[in-house]
Amino acid sequence: IWDTINIATIGTVIALIIAVPVAFAAARNTTPHPVVRAVALFVIVSSRSVNSLIWALMLVFIFGPGVLAGTIAIGLRSIGFCAKLLYESIEEIDHSQVEAIEATGASRAQQILFGIVPQVLPTFAGVGVFRWDINIRESTILGLVGAGGIGLQLKGSINTLAWTQLSMILLVILATVIVSEWISARIRHAII
């Protein structure tokens, strides 16, 4: 089960690290150029259009079976989800704060750092926790295609018709999802 949690956690962190600059490039009010925005939107749409299982199948073929393929698959799928929600949040900020910082003679980077980031930080945290919660669920299934996690044991139990073991694995998955949902709800409640 720890592999499953690690796949979800590391994949989410990778996705957030990539999604933040993509979101700033995609938002109309922060993009440096329309071509950059088009490329960022393409990255978002591409990431969101391919399911985690498809990413996992391709990555198992490239890297071989294991947690690396699962982690990268979760990360690639999550980039578009996180970046889309973040860039929409960036576009909906209160521009008066940015204008006030601009009036002090601040550079563009300072305007973003002190005028935009504080406004989108709660959204960033909420999106990260929400996506991690989703990724816990998704990572349990990736093992069915050889991408690591508890899904490998699940697949083995199904193939050998070990119903008792299969039942125990399903209970562990259910308990993990319930605990991750509880953690996610507590963190979101603390943020809001």
C-alpha positions as CSV (number, residue, x, y, z in Angstrom):
1,I,0.0,0.0,0.0
2,W,3.0,2.3,0.6
3,D,3.9,2.1,-3.0
4,T,0.4,3.2,-3.9
5,I,0.6,6.2,-1.6
6,N,4.1,7.1,-2.8
7,I,3.0,6.9,-6.4
8,A,0.1,9.2,-5.7
9,T,2.1,11.7,-3.6
10,I,5.2,11.9,-5.7
11,G,3.1,12.1,-8.9
12,T,1.0,14.9,-7.5
13,V,4.1,16.9,-6.4
14,I,5.6,16.5,-9.9
15,A,2.4,17.6,-11.5
16,L,2.1,20.7,-9.3
17,I,5.7,21.7,-10.0
18,I,5.0,21.6,-13.7
19,A,1.5,22.9,-13.5
20,V,2.3,26.2,-11.8
21,P,4.4,27.6,-14.6
22,V,2.1,26.2,-17.2
23,A,-0.9,27.9,-15.5
24,F,0.9,31.2,-15.4
25,A,1.7,30.8,-19.1
26,A,-1.9,29.9,-19.9
27,A,-3.6,32.7,-18.0
28,R,-4.5,35.7,-20.1
29,N,-3.3,38.2,-17.5
30,T,0.1,36.6,-16.9
31,T,1.1,35.1,-20.2
32,P,4.2,36.7,-21.8
33,H,2.9,36.1,-25.4
34,P,-0.1,34.6,-27.2
35,V,2.0,31.9,-28.7
36,V,3.2,30.9,-25.2
37,R,-0.4,30.8,-24.1
38,A,-1.4,28.6,-27.0
39,V,1.5,26.1,-26.1
40,A,0.5,26.1,-22.5
41,L,-3.2,25.4,-23.3
42,F,-2.0,22.6,-25.7
43,V,-0.1,21.1,-22.8
44,I,-3.1,21.3,-20.5
45,V,-5.5,19.7,-23.1
46,S,-3.0,17.0,-24.0
47,S,-2.5,16.0,-20.4
48,R,-6.2,15.9,-19.6
49,S,-7.2,14.0,-22.7
50,V,-5.1,10.9,-22.0
51,N,-6.3,8.6,-19.2
52,S,-3.8,7.5,-16.5
53,L,-4.2,3.9,-17.5
54,I,-3.1,4.8,-21.1
55,W,-0.1,6.8,-19.8
56,A,0.7,3.8,-17.5
57,L,0.6,1.3,-20.4
58,M,2.9,3.5,-22.5
59,L,5.3,4.1,-19.7
60,V,5.4,0.4,-18.6
61,F,6.5,-0.3,-22.2
62,I,9.2,2.4,-22.0
63,F,10.5,2.0,-18.5
64,G,9.3,-1.5,-17.7
65,P,6.9,-2.5,-14.9
66,G,7.2,-0.8,-11.6
67,V,6.4,2.3,-9.6
68,L,8.4,4.7,-11.8
69,A,5.9,4.2,-14.7
70,G,3.0,4.6,-12.3
71,T,4.4,7.8,-10.7
72,I,5.1,9.4,-14.1
73,A,1.7,8.4,-15.4
74,I,-0.1,10.0,-12.4
75,G,2.0,13.1,-12.8
76,L,1.4,13.4,-16.5
77,R,-2.4,13.0,-16.1
78,S,-2.5,15.5,-13.2
79,I,-0.6,18.3,-14.9
80,G,-3.6,19.4,-17.1
81,F,-6.1,19.1,-14.2
82,C,-4.1,21.2,-11.8
83,A,-2.9,23.7,-14.5
84,K,-6.5,24.3,-15.7
85,L,-7.9,25.0,-12.3
86,L,-4.9,27.2,-11.4
87,Y,-5.0,29.3,-14.6
88,E,-8.7,29.9,-14.2
89,S,-8.0,31.1,-10.7
90,I,-5.2,33.4,-11.9
91,E,-7.6,34.9,-14.5
92,E,-10.2,35.6,-11.8
93,I,-8.0,37.5,-9.4
94,D,-8.7,41.0,-8.0
95,H,-6.7,43.2,-10.4
96,S,-6.8,46.2,-8.0
97,Q,-4.1,44.5,-5.8
98,V,-1.8,44.0,-8.8
99,E,-2.4,47.6,-9.9
100,A,-1.6,48.9,-6.5
101,I,1.7,47.0,-6.5
102,E,2.4,48.2,-10.0
103,A,1.9,51.8,-8.9
104,T,4.8,51.4,-6.5
105,G,7.1,50.8,-9.4
106,A,7.3,47.0,-8.9
107,S,8.7,44.8,-11.6
108,R,6.4,42.3,-13.4
109,A,7.9,39.4,-11.3
110,Q,7.2,41.4,-8.1
111,Q,3.6,42.0,-9.2
112,I,3.1,38.3,-9.8
113,L,4.8,37.3,-6.5
114,F,3.1,39.9,-4.3
115,G,-0.1,40.6,-6.2
116,I,-1.2,37.3,-7.8
117,V,0.4,34.5,-5.8
118,P,-1.2,35.4,-2.4
119,Q,-4.6,35.5,-4.1
120,V,-4.2,32.0,-5.7
121,L,-2.4,30.3,-2.9
122,P,-5.5,28.9,-1.3
123,T,-6.7,27.6,-4.7
124,F,-3.2,26.1,-5.3
125,A,-3.3,24.3,-1.9
126,G,-6.9,23.1,-2.4
127,V,-6.2,21.8,-5.9
128,G,-3.1,20.0,-4.8
129,V,-4.9,18.2,-1.9
130,F,-7.9,17.4,-4.1
131,R,-5.7,16.0,-6.9
132,W,-3.7,14.0,-4.4
133,D,-7.0,12.5,-3.1
134,I,-8.0,11.6,-6.7
135,N,-4.5,10.2,-7.4
136,I,-4.7,7.8,-4.4
137,R,-7.7,6.2,-6.1
138,E,-6.2,6.2,-9.5
139,S,-2.9,4.7,-8.3
140,T,-4.6,1.7,-6.9
141,I,-5.7,0.7,-10.3
142,L,-2.4,1.3,-12.2
143,G,-0.9,-1.9,-10.8
144,L,-3.3,-3.8,-13.0
145,V,-1.2,-2.8,-16.0
146,G,2.1,-3.3,-14.2
147,A,2.7,0.3,-13.0
148,G,3.3,-0.6,-9.4
149,G,1.3,-0.2,-6.2
150,I,-1.3,-2.4,-4.6
151,G,-2.9,-3.1,-8.0
152,L,-0.1,-5.6,-8.7
153,Q,-1.2,-7.7,-5.7
154,L,-4.8,-7.2,-6.8
155,K,-4.0,-8.5,-10.3
156,G,-2.1,-11.5,-8.8
157,S,-5.1,-12.3,-6.6
158,I,-7.5,-12.1,-9.5
159,N,-5.3,-14.3,-11.7
160,T,-4.8,-17.0,-9.1
161,L,-8.4,-16.8,-7.9
162,A,-7.3,-16.1,-4.3
163,W,-10.6,-14.7,-3.2
164,T,-9.7,-14.3,0.5
165,Q,-6.6,-12.4,-0.5
166,L,-8.6,-10.4,-3.0
167,S,-11.1,-9.4,-0.4
168,M,-8.4,-8.3,2.0
169,I,-6.8,-6.2,-0.7
170,L,-10.1,-4.5,-1.5
171,L,-10.6,-3.8,2.2
172,V,-7.2,-2.2,2.4
173,I,-7.9,-0.1,-0.7
174,L,-11.2,1.0,0.8
175,A,-9.6,1.9,4.1
176,T,-6.8,3.8,2.2
177,V,-9.3,5.8,0.2
178,I,-11.4,6.6,3.3
179,V,-8.3,7.8,5.2
180,S,-7.1,9.8,2.2
181,E,-10.5,11.4,1.9
182,W,-10.5,12.3,5.6
183,I,-7.0,13.8,5.4
184,S,-8.0,15.7,2.2
185,A,-11.2,17.1,3.9
186,R,-9.2,18.2,7.0
187,I,-6.6,20.0,5.0
188,R,-9.2,21.7,2.7
189,H,-11.1,22.7,5.8
190,A,-8.0,24.2,7.4
191,I,-7.2,26.1,4.2
192,I,-10.7,27.6,3.8
